[in-house]
Amino acid sequence: MDMTFLYWIPLLLPAAAGLAVGLVRPLSGKRALPAVTLTATVLSLAASALIAVTRPGSLTLLSMTDALTVSLRADTLSSLFAILTGSAWLLVLIYAFGYMAEDAHAPRFYAWLMLSYSALSGLFYAENLVSMYLFFEFVTLLSMPLVLQDRTKESIAAAVKYLLYSLAGAFMGLFGLFVLYSCADNAVFTAGGIALNAAGREGLLYTASFLVLTGFGVKAGLFPLHGWLPSAHPVAPAPASALLSGIIVKAGVFASLRWVFYTVGADFLRGTWVQTAYLTLAMITIFMGSMMAYREDGFKKRLAYSTVSQLSYILLGIGLLHPAALTGALLHVVYHSVTKNTLFLAAGSVIHHTGKKNVSELRGVGQRLPVTMWCFTIASVTLIGIPPMSAFYSKWYLAEGALASGAGSAVWLAPVVLLVSALLTAGYLLPVSIRAFFPGHDFPAEKRMPEDARMVVPMLVFTLAAAVFGVWSGPVGQAVAQIVGTVLP
């Protein structure tokens, strides 16, 4: 039985739901809107799960030439990202029903949120480089309005910055696409890399690879083009910040994985100046992001700088081109998503209930919002990498991969950077919880505030996932092992 119709569900259903709640007034009401968006998200997630199990063939959406097609096809990597995205979208959507309840422009927010989900689905299931590039641009264009939601001067400036940075990065990727088509008969993703006719053009392809990895790295906050991220997160609504940090920025990670392991191949880049330069930028970003987060007082901006740092853990694992490092990178994709979603949702809850936006103002907030702050604390311990929490294992694999990679000075420098970053992560996250739960004897007792169940339950689920994944990785570990085994045997 032909199951390729399943691709249409996560591609079109969220888009249809977004357009419906954004344009059809009866569907934007307080009862209809949750029903429409939740139904579309649940069905899309179910379709992604079926795609992962049945693994349908290729579905061509558009044929421009014999070599240029927009087509979809699933593999283990795409299924990992698609299921992670659908799960996070479902939980954050529930949270948003509480957070956005009093926002008169909430339908507009949900419209762009669902359209972004559709674009990400197309990106993850893209069969070739042309398809991925097309949906990569759609992700930028459709997620940018989420930053614009409040229509303030700050949000407009941040949205424009996000757009310009992302488009600049995408143009670098476009150059790589042109170069690749001059060296290959097609650009269909193939585990281990496609067949290249690069004789005499290795230098050009190395340059293209560096520009592609840097360009796609813009979406993931890679230095020196990371500036959009700490500007966009503080002004976006908390649900948007959570998905930007936990999922949308990983479009850059996904595109980098596709280029390195499914296009040019790890062997082509191993030992070259491209690998050295990429590892250098990743390590600089890890340290710089952690240091900036440590120095930042703004609550959400501190978490934004943390995202800059933590995403480059993943990019470091990609650049090391070693099975253990790639295992750590893919595990960190999942673990960072669940923890950073928790942290941003908790920060949004604090700001929503108390109006306090700076870390220095959070003294005693644990008395008023204990469940929220306990979720924040557990997620913080996870992100730091304290065993047996989940992120400890991803960072362990990253360090192990670095030591065994033979990648020049990164062999010893990468583990040092990871250790220093972990200490800085403790330095910028734990004081938030300490200030919240231990305000001092001179601080008057405060009455507990009611916490909206629609906001609390998603945080609790994310927090539970962060803890459970550390003890039992289950399907995640199996999927990661399968991906690594096919691209780095």
N, C-alpha and C positions, 0 to 999 in steps of 0.2 A: 504493500500500500504506500502511495506517495504521501509523505508527511511534510513536504516542503511548505504546505500552507501554514504550518505552525509559525514560520518566520513572520508572517503578516501580523500576527496577534501583538507581540511586543513592539512591532514597528508602527502599526496604524492605530491600535486601540487606545494607547495613552494619548496620541495626537488628537484622535477624535474626541476623547473625553475633555482634553484641554480646550479645544475649540468650542465644545458644547457649553462648558461652564463659563467660558469667557465671552461668548457671543449670544447665547440663548438665555434670556433673562429668567424664565421659569426654572432652568436647571442650575441657576446660581444661588438658589435659596438655601437656607440653613439646613434643610433636610435633604434636598435633591443633590446639592453639591457633594457632600460626603459619600452619598450612595454612588454617584457617577464615578468619582475619582477612585474610591476604594475598589469598586467592582473592576474597573479597568486595570488597576495595579495588581490585584489578586489574580485576575485571568492572565495578565502578562507574565507574572511570576510563575504561574502554573505552566504556561506555554514554554518558558525558559527551562523549567525542570524537565518537561517532556522532550524538548530538543536535546538536552544533555543526555537523556536516556536513549532516545531513538536515533540520534545523530542523522538527521535527514541529509539528502544530497544538496547540491547547489541550486539556488533560486536566483535567476537573472531578472533584475528589475528593469534594466535599460541597457541596450547594446548600441554604443556609439560607433565602434568598429569591431572587427574580430578580436583585436587585442585590448580594446578599451571597453570594459563593461562595468556596470554597477550591479554587483551580485552579492549574495549572502551565502555563507556556509559556516557551520558550527564545528568547532573542535574543543578540546578540553580547556584551553586557555579562554576562549570566548565564553564558554559555559560558566567557568569560575567567575568571571567578571559580571556576566549577565545575572546570575543568581544572587551574587553579592549586592548588585545594584537594586534588583527588585525587592530584596529583603529590606535593605536600608530605606528604600523609597516608601515601602508600606509603613514602617515604624515612624519615620519622620512625618509622613502624611497624617497619621493619627495625632502625633504631637502638635502639628500645625493647626488642627481643628480647635485645640485649646488656645494656642498662642495667638492665632489670627482671628479669634472669635469676635473681637470688637473692631477689627479693621474694616472700614467701609469698602476698601478696594481689594478685599481678599480674593474675589473671583479672578481678578487679573493675575494675582500671585499664583493661584492654582493652575491657571491656564498655561503660564510659562513653565511652571514646575512639571506638568505632564508632557508638554512639548519637549522639554529637555530630556525627559525619560525616553521618549521615542527616539530622539537623536542619538542618545547613548546606546540604545539597543542596536541601531543601525551600525554604529561604530564598532561595537564588539563582535557583531556577526559579519562584518565586511570580509569578503573573500579575497580581495586583492587591494593593492596600494591605492588605486584610484578611488575605490569605494570608501576605503578608510579615510582618505583625505577629504572626500566630500562630506562625510558625516562628522568628521573632526571640525570642519568649519561650521556645520549646523549646530554642534554642541556649543560653540562659542556664541553664535548669534542668538540662540534660543535661551541660553542661561544668563546672558548679560542683563536682560530685563529684571531678573531676580534681584540683582544688586540695586537696580533703579527703583525698587518698590516704594520707598518713602518719598521719592522725588525731591529730596533736599539737595542743596548745592554740593554737599559732601558725597552723597550717593551718586549724583550725576557725574562728578569728577572721577569717582572710583570706577564707575561703569565704563566711562570713556577710556580710562587707563587700562582696564581689563581688556576691552575690545582692541585697542591699539597694540598692546603687548602680544595678545593672542594671535592677531592677524600677522604681526611681524614674524612670530614663530612659525605660523603656518606657511608663510611665503618661503621660509628656509626649507620647510618640508617639501614644498612644491618644486624647488630647485632639485632636490634629491630625486623626486619622481621623474623629472625630465632626464636626469643623468642615468637613472636606472634603466629607463626604457631604451637608452642607446647602448646598453650593455647586456640586455636580456630580451628574450622573445616575448615574455609576459611577466606580470608582476603578481601572480597568484601566490599567496602565502604557502610556503612549504616548510615543514619542520626541518630544521638544520640549514635552511637557506636554499634559494632557487639557483638554477644553473646560470652562471654569469659568463659573458664573453668579454672579460675585462683586460685581456692582454694588451699592454701598452697604454692602458687608461687607468691603471691602479691609483695613480696620484689624484686624478679627477674624482674617482669613486671614494677615496679616503676623505677628500675635502667635502664631497657631498654627504658622506656619512656623518662627519662632524657637524655640519650645518643642520642636518636632519635631527640628530640627537639633541643638539642645542635648541633647535626650534620647537620640537615637541616637548623638550624640557621646560620651556617657558610656561606651559600649562601646569607643570609640576613644580614651579617655583625655583628652577635651577638658577643659581648665581651666574651672571650678573643681571638677569632679566626676571628677577623675583618680585620686583617692587609692587606689582599690581595686587599681590595676594594680601599683604597686611593693610592695603588701602581698602580692598573690597569687603573683607570679612566684618570689620566693625560696623559698617553701615548697612549691611544686608540683614534682613530678618533672621532670627536664630535658625529656623528650619532651613533656610537657604544657605546660611553659613555652614551648618552641619553637613549638608549634601555637597557643597562646594569643596569642603575640606576632606570629607570622608569618601566621596565618590567622583565628583566631576573632575577634580584635578588629576585623578588617576587615568583620565583619558590620555594625558601625556605619558604616563607610565606605560599604558597599554600600547600606544603607538611606538614607543621606544622598544618594547619587547618584540613587537612585530618586525621592526626594521632589523634589529640585531640578530634575532634567532630564527626568523621566518623569511627574511629577504636576503641580506648579504651574507649571513651566517657568522657564527662566532669565530671560526678559523680565519676568516678573512681579516678580522679586526685584531685578533690576538697578537700582542707584542708590537703593535704599531703606535705611532704618535697619537692616533685618534683615541685609542684606549687610555693612554697616559693622560692626555688632556681632559678626557671625560671624567676619569677618576679624580683628577685634581679638582675640577669644578665641583664634583659631588662632595668631596671631603671639605672643601671650603664652605660649601652651602650648609653642610651638617653643623660645622662649628659656628659659622656666622649666624645661622638661624637660632641655634640654642643660646648664643650669647645675647642676641637682640631680644629674645623672649625673656631672658633673665633680667634684662634692664628695663623692660616695658611694664608700665603700671596699668595701662588699659586692659581690662579683662579679656575681651574678645581679640584684641590686637596681640596680646601675649600668646594666645592660642594660635593665632594666624602665623606668627613667627615660628611657633612650635611645628606647625604643619610644613613650613618651608624646610626646616631641619629634618623632620621625620620622613618626608617624601624622598629626600636625597639618600636616606638609608637604602631605599628601594633601588634608586638609580645607581648607587654604589654596588649593590649586589648584581645588577645587570652588567655593569662595566667590568667587574672582575672576571667574568666569563668562566666561572667555575661552578660545577654542579651544586656544591654546598652553599655557595654564595647566592646562586639563583634560587635555591630552595628557601633560604632566608628571606630573599626579596619578595617572593610570592607569598610566603606566610605573612610577611609584614604588610602586604597589600590588604589582607583580610583583617589582621589584628589591629593595624592602624585605623582601619575604617570603623570597626566597632568601638574602639576607645575614643577616637576623635569625635565621632558622632555623639557619644555620651558626654564628652567634655563641652562641646558647643551647645548641646541641648540643655545641659545643666547651667551653663553661663547664661543662656537665654532665659531660663526660668528665673534665675536670680535677678536679672535685669528687669524682666517682666513684672515680677512681684515687688521688688524693692526700689527699682529705679537706679540702683548703684552700678556704675559702669567701670569703676576702677578697683583694682585689687586692694589698694590701701583703704578702701571704704567698706570692706567686707568683714570687718571685725564683728564677731558674734552672729553672723548670718546663719551659722549652723543651728542655732537655737530656733530660728524662725522657719527654716526650710531644711529640716534634718534629712529627709529622704533624698532630696536633690543633692545635698552636699556629700552624703555618703556615696551616692553614685559617682559624683565627681572624684572623690577620694580613691575609690576602688579603681576607677579608670586611670587615675594618675599613677597609682602603684603599678598598674599593668604597663603603661606607656614607658615608665622608667626602666622596666625590665627586671623587676624583682621576682625571683622564682618563688612559687611555680606558676606565676601568671604568664599569659600567652606570649607577650612580646619578648620575654626572656629567651624563648626558644628561637624566635626569628633572629634576634641579635646574636645568639650563640652561633647559629649557622653562618651568619654574615662574617663574624670574626674567624670562624673555622675556615670558611672559604677564602678569606683574605690571606691567612697564613699559608694555605696550600696552593694559592693561585700562581705564584711565581711572577706576579705583576710588579716587578721593580720595587721601589720604596713603599708602594702600597701594601706590601706583605706585612710590614711592621707598623706603618703609619696609620692604616685604616683601623686596626684594632685600638690604637691609642685614641684616635678621633672618636670612635664609638664609645670608649670608656669615658672620655672627657664630656662628651655630649650627654651620656647617661647621668653623670654627676650634675651637669647644668640643668637637665630635665627635672631632676629631684629638686634643684634649687629654685626653679620657677613654678613648679606645681605644688609641692608639699606645703610651702608657706601659705598658700591660699586656704588649704584645709586647716592648718594650724591656727591661722587667724580666725577662721570661721568657727571652729569648735573650742578653742581655748583663748577667749578674748581677754582673760585676766580677771583678777578678783575685783578690780574697780569697775568692771563693766556690769551694768544692771541687767538682771534677767529680763528676757523679752518673750512675749507670747508667741507661740507657734502659729504660723500662718497656714490657712488651708491650701493644699497643693492639688491642682486640677489633675484628676486621674488620667485624662487624655494626654497630659504632659509627663506624668510620672511613670505610667506603665511602659511606654517605649524606652525611657531611660533605664528602667529596671531590666528590660529584656536585653538591651545592649550591654549593660553591666554584667549580667549573667553570662552572656556569650563571651565577653572578655575573660571572665574567670574560667569558664568551662573549657574553652579552647586550649587553655594552658595544660589541663590535665588530660583532655581527650580531644585530639584534633579530628579524628574520624574521617569523614568524607573530604574535608579540606586537605588533610595530609595525603590522602590517596590521589586526589586530583593534582596536587603539586608534584608528587612523585612521578606521576604519569607525564606531566608536562616536561619536567626536567629530563626524564629518561629519553624522550623523543628528540630533544634539541641539543642535549649535551650527553650523549651516550658514553 
